[in-house]
Amino acid sequence: MPTILRGARFPSTMSRGFMAPRASSPENPLRLAVLISGSGSGLATLLKHQQNKSCAHKTVIVISDKTDAGGLGHAERYGVPNTSIPLSMRISGLERRIEQESRVLDAIEESGAELVVLSGYMRILTADFVSRWKGRLINIHPSLLPLFPGAHAHEDVLAEGVDESGCTVHLVDENVDTGPILAQQTVPVHKEDTVDSLSERVKKAEHVLYPDVLDRFCRNPLSFDIGWSVDINQL
Ligand code: GRF
């Protein structure tokens, strides 16, 4: 059964290729690129949080892989540069995935972003993308990792019949939902829950947790408590 080791600090992750962002402040906030695919309720909460004068990060670009993502409207409302970069219709397979990703990487670089946040971005990144941003690439996942990784966390939670779920903010590594954990918040699962009701409850927790975790991480990444999800059978 996987478990989480807590208490590591950022330097201990460097041997695994993670590079910390600079420590930021409200006077010199860390510049974020936020990647989305859908409604962007998390993005909306983040942008609202960034209106706060004591916030140590600001969003400099929002990128969606879907042209009709509702989240792009939130970026518009807050006057944040935004763009959609969908998969090309002209090519297919791995080539198509790599081409789209390279346009995303270019847009991030042009924006001057220093940290990338996956806020409901429904594409799996290639190892090349991850290696360029490792340590400065954060994901919000709607379960208590290492439990229920993948794209159908709520379905899997309900099928398993557990009475607790939650959300996880973590650094991204080359595998899916396995990177070092920055913070988690639990929520109850009720017997009558549907995917929608559970998702709504988890999102409420996410919206409190992740702007705050970003604040603390951006201010002092080198002393942030980092947990690893590991398989104790391999220790
Ligand atoms: C969130 O539940 C997040 O954990 C997951 O995707 C969902 C995004 O929702 N990765 P929204 O687009 O921010 O409303």
Residues whose N, C-alpha, C, O or C-beta is under 5 A from the ligand:
A	BS01	GRF	G38 S39 G40 S41 G42 L43 S119 G120 I140 H141 P142
